[in-house]
Amino acid sequence: MPARTGAAFLRGLRDDRQLWLGGRKVTDPLDHPALRGAAESVAAVYDLQHQYPDDCLTTDEENGETIAVSHIIPRSKADLALRHKALRRVAEFSVGLMGRTPDYMNVTYAGFAGRSDEWGANGNEAGAANLVAFQKEMRRRDLSLTHTLIHAMSDKSKGNVPTGLDVTQLHKVEDTEHGILVRGARVLATLAPFADEIAVYPSQPMPNASARHALSFCIPMATPGLTFICRDSVSCPGSLFDHPLSARFDEQDAFVIFDNVEVPRHRVFVDGNLAVYNTVMSTSWRGNAMQQTMIRAWTKLEFAYGIATRMAEAIGANDPNTQQMLGEIWTYAEMTRAAVVAGETGAYEHGNGAWFLDRRPMDALRAMLPYWFPRVNEIIRLIGSHNVLATPAAADFADPSLRPLIDTYLRGAGDVSAEERARLFRLGWDFAGSALASRNEQYERFYLTSGARNRQGAHLRADRAEPFRLVDRFLRQTP
């Protein structure tokens, strides 16, 4: 089956999944007002690849079918450059606000399959073969995946991962005739209402956990025993004038409960193999998946700079303090762009014939973005000041008695009309101050774990040979 269209994607969401939002079971996202906008946006992402086939589509070398570029296993810098264009198209669609568009998991599983040797270590050859077979199925069916990585630890004093066996966390119960039976909870399944399947794979090592927690697999969302409980919606259905972002881009997050879920044997990638579980994410994953994550971040920061600058211009705010804050956002965007370029320029074969980015600039960005994004929101709110609260709605502009007053008294600086001013500041507020903005800021603070943990990890993984060489030059000097 070739790359899907938006209509085909939406048809695939109508199944028997146990998805709950606000006490209501959702059988079709298009029927729920809080989910319809994002469902249509993800569908638009699928249609995007047909609108820009030169950037987003390629040919599957195995069967000649047309597939999304984000499914390819990069075998050269040229492949990474091709993938860059496709990832940028998708990121621009939601201006980086949807962090889990399907291309994220496409890239992730392409990387896993490209480094199947890592998954096949320590006697896990069968699991690795299952993963490679699934990635082929995934790209041919053009599936949308959610994933859940984090153990739902209710008592942080016990750590972030299980010690021994914790029966409340996802674990294997027993083998079955056709696979394995699993039980427990995990977080956080972003994109759950808009996914065909859910993936489970490692996040961080579990050195003292029972091997029964060492699991990786992928199964359909409607698998019996799976329950998804969504957080409160931050979607604002209705006018795109009033809610230009939150009407479309709430990708949702869900708590996942596995209550005696049977996973077919051919969909199991890790089954109790702690050695593989604890190491498989530590080498090539960052250099692969973070091409998507950082292109998204770069796009989002560029948009933030654009909207902040247009807001300042609309009210004639050209004082040094405002210019300094705008320059700060530009700096974040440019540093992110430069890091992406550096990562792609320094790409190399990571092993098994798979080419991924130089992960060093990616690690640096991963450690800084949790601090940059909250600051960007603060700057936009500072520039916006009271103006973000003085924005008439579409219905106000439509009222014949209000419109002349609004046009006279709520216009912007220079030739900026009242309507343009309202649109600008509504857009800025939806990006930096609305309920969607608050969710997205929380998301960015802990995206790929917290900034503090990423800084620590960057230090522990850093190559110190060259810095130490520079220091040793002075330590070895004679008096």
Secondary structure, 3 states (H helix, E strand, C coil): CCCCCHHHHHHHCCCCCEEEECCEECCCHHHCHHHHHHHHHHHHHHHHHHHCHHHHEEECCCCCCEEEHHHCCCCCHHHHHHHHHHHHHHHHHCCCCCCCCHHHHHHHHHHHHHCHHHHCCCCCHHHHHHHHHHHHHHHHHCCCEEEECEECCCCHHHCCCCCECCCCECEEEEECCCEEEEEEEEECCCCHHHCCEEEECCCCCCCCECHHHCEEEEEECCCCCEEEEECCCCCCCCCCCCCCCCCCCCCCCEEEEEEEEEEEHHHEEEECCHHHHCCCCCCCHHHHHHHHHHHHHHHHHHHHHHHHHHHHHHCCCCCHHHHHHHHHHHHHHHHHHHHHHHHHHCCEEEECCEEECCHHHHHHHHHHHHHHHHHHHHHHHHHHHHHHHCCCCHHHHHCCCCHHHHHHHCCCCCCCCHHHHHHHHHHHHHHHCCHHHHHHHHHHHCCCCCHHHHHHHHHHHCCCHHHHHHHHHHHCCCC
